[in-house]
Amino acid sequence: RREPLALVNLKKKSEETGEEELASRIDHCKAKATRHIFLIRHSQYNLDGRADKDRTLTPLGREQAELTGHRLASLGLKFDQIIHSSMTRATETTEIISKHLPGVKKISTDLLREGAPIEPDPPVSHWKPEAVQYYEDGARIEAAFRNFIHRADAKQEEDSYEIFVCHANVIRYIVCRALQFPPEGWLRLSLNNGSITHLVIRPNGRVALRTLGDTGFMPPDKITRT
């Protein structure tokens, strides 16, 4: 998942090993395929719920998820998997989206749960989590980035299309990290509920952002950002 040269143990080179063999070993570690990452923010949910299990999707949120699922299906892509946050609102959004993508496997993970990734710059007055949250959530969300956002495995022959259903803070942080922008600027980005963010990771490790928080497929009266 790094530069191919970093994956080759140069110390193993014998006296007979020449540059041609080294080039072959490096080539063996090179990615060949492109990964398409679709980051979906969960739909609108019940803000009055005290515990996660009570923060279920609102009727509008369920409509939004249906619209997002329909949009993803209309792209005509062969999606490989849906990885989603284990939080209730993300799980429910995934269940609705998956109805439009039959046969695509679903995987739940705690890594993508909502949290405070890093102290924002500039700071904001309306959101001030305790400092310990940045240490706990930040390490987990960074682990999610490193685990999921990387170039294709060298063994992958065809381009892949993967969906990640999670949360605004997680997606905004991942976008900044993937584009090598200062991650402290994550809170300057804004994402609607049910929106689609599309990242492309090329075999050489270059990353492109095709869409950020797209909800153009929703009627204006269905768009929210809670």
Sequence and secondary structure as in RCSB ss.txt:
>XXXX:A:sequence
RREPLALVNLKKKSEETGEEELASRIDHCKAKATRHIFLIRHSQYNLDGRADKDRTLTPLGREQAELTGHRLASL
GLKFDQIIHSSMTRATETTEIISKHLPGVKKISTDLLREGAPIEPDPPVSHWKPEAVQYYEDGARIEAAFRNFIH
RADAKQEEDSYEIFVCHANVIRYIVCRALQFPPEGWLRLSLNNGSITHLVIRPNGRVALRTLGDTGFMPPDKITR
T
>XXXX:A:secstr
   GGGGS GGG  TT  HHHHHHHHHHT   S EEEEEEE   B TT SSGGG  B HHHHHHHHHHHHHHHHT
T    EEEEESSHHHHHHHHHHHTTSTT EEEEESTTS    S  SS  SS    HHHHHHHHHHHHHHHHHHSS
   TT  S EEEEEEE HHHHHHHHHHHTT  GGGGGG    TT EEEEEE TTS EEEEEEEE TTS GGG   
 
